[in-house]
Structure formats: C-alpha cells, structure tokens
Amino acid sequence: MPWFMRAVKHFTFSRSTGMVTRYKNNKELYSQPMPDVPELEPARPRDPTTAAWDKQHNRKPDYWFSMDDDEFEEAINQLRAEQRFMPTLGPEIDLFNGGIKPE
C-alpha cells in the first residue's frame, strides 16, 4: 500500500473515532500505549507497547470489565470531561514548518 494511502487511512480513523489523536505521525504510532477505552480492552495485552505500559503502571488486565455500573459511568464521565476541550480534528498542523503549531 502506498504511503499516502496509509496516511489517509490513519487520518480517517483518527477523525472518525477521536481515539487515536495522540498519534501525531508514523514514528510515534507505536511508541505510545493504546487509548484506555472499553472497546480496546481485549487487545491491550497483545500490543507490546501497551502491555509494557500497563505493567509499569500496575493496570488491572480487566480494568473496564471488572467495574460495576456506577464505576463504569463515573469513568466514562471522567473521559468525556477530559475530552471536552480537545480539538475535534486533533492539533493544528503547520504544513510549512514541518510540524504541529505551537500552542
């Protein structure tokens, strides 16, 4: 697959889900753990970077699945509060100076 197809696919995934905005370029794609969301819980142990992060931070393997309803609702509300002020499309990119605009 040509590089621009991979870039478009990655960008589309980022925009449509809002979950992978921390991955700013291909070099950083595998350098950070996966987002900590219920949908990705089963895949976390299979990603080496995420598994190492989870072990380092003593994260329970069934963090999301072991919650009761009240704990789950509180965790989701906390995630929503953290994401409320994030730009919808991710950080602005300065195309002419090779990177993300300083904030």
C-alpha positions as CSV (number, residue, x, y, z in Angstrom):
1,M,0.0,0.0,0.0
2,P,1.5,3.4,-0.9
3,W,2.5,5.7,2.0
4,F,-0.2,8.2,1.2
5,M,-3.0,5.6,1.4
6,R,-1.7,4.5,4.8
7,A,-1.7,8.2,5.9
8,V,-5.2,8.8,4.6
9,K,-6.4,5.6,6.3
10,H,-4.8,6.6,9.6
11,F,-6.1,10.2,9.4
12,T,-9.7,9.0,8.6
13,F,-9.5,6.6,11.6
14,S,-8.4,9.4,13.8
15,R,-11.1,11.8,12.7
16,S,-13.9,9.3,12.8
17,T,-13.2,7.9,16.3
18,G,-11.3,10.6,18.1
19,M,-9.4,7.9,19.9
20,V,-6.0,7.9,18.2
21,T,-5.3,11.7,18.2
22,R,-2.3,11.2,20.4
23,Y,-0.5,9.5,17.4
24,K,0.9,12.5,15.5
25,N,2.9,10.7,12.9
26,N,4.1,7.2,11.9
27,K,7.2,7.4,14.0
28,E,5.1,7.9,17.1
29,L,2.4,5.4,16.1
30,Y,3.9,2.5,18.1
31,S,5.7,4.5,20.8
32,Q,2.7,5.2,22.9
33,P,0.1,2.8,24.5
34,M,-3.3,2.3,23.0
35,P,-6.1,4.5,24.3
36,D,-7.6,3.2,27.5
37,V,-11.2,2.6,26.3
38,P,-13.5,-0.4,26.9
39,E,-13.6,-1.4,23.2
40,L,-9.8,-2.0,23.1
41,E,-9.6,-3.9,26.4
42,P,-9.2,-7.4,24.8
43,A,-6.4,-6.1,22.5
44,R,-4.2,-4.4,25.1
45,P,-2.1,-7.5,26.2
46,R,-1.3,-8.2,22.5
47,D,0.3,-4.8,21.9
48,P,3.9,-4.8,23.3
49,T,4.0,-1.1,24.0
50,T,0.6,-1.1,25.7
51,A,1.4,-4.3,27.7
52,A,4.6,-2.7,28.9
53,W,2.8,0.5,29.9
54,D,0.1,-1.5,31.7
55,K,2.7,-3.5,33.7
56,Q,4.7,-0.4,34.6
57,H,1.5,1.4,35.9
58,N,0.0,-1.7,37.6
59,R,-3.1,-1.5,35.4
60,K,-5.5,-4.4,36.0
61,P,-5.9,-6.6,32.9
62,D,-9.7,-6.4,33.3
63,Y,-9.9,-2.8,34.4
64,W,-13.0,-2.0,32.4
65,F,-14.7,-5.4,32.6
66,S,-14.4,-5.6,36.3
67,M,-16.3,-2.3,37.0
68,D,-19.8,-2.2,38.3
69,D,-22.3,0.1,36.6
70,D,-21.7,3.1,38.8
71,E,-17.9,2.9,38.5
72,F,-18.2,2.5,34.7
73,E,-20.5,5.5,34.4
74,E,-18.1,7.6,36.5
75,A,-15.1,6.5,34.4
76,I,-16.9,7.4,31.2
77,N,-18.0,10.8,32.5
78,Q,-14.3,11.5,33.5
79,L,-13.2,10.6,30.0
80,R,-15.8,12.9,28.5
81,A,-14.7,15.8,30.8
82,E,-11.1,15.3,29.8
83,Q,-12.0,15.3,26.0
84,R,-14.5,18.2,26.2
85,F,-11.8,20.8,25.3
86,M,-9.8,18.7,22.8
87,P,-9.9,19.9,19.2
88,T,-12.3,17.7,17.2
89,L,-9.8,17.2,14.4
90,G,-6.7,17.0,16.5
91,P,-3.9,19.6,16.8
92,E,-3.4,22.1,14.1
93,I,-0.6,21.1,11.7
94,D,1.9,23.7,10.4
95,L,2.5,22.3,6.9
96,F,5.1,24.9,6.0
97,N,7.4,24.4,9.0
98,G,7.2,20.6,9.2
99,G,5.2,20.1,12.3
100,I,2.4,20.9,14.7
101,K,1.8,24.5,15.6
102,P,3.0,25.6,19.0
103,E,0.2,26.3,21.4
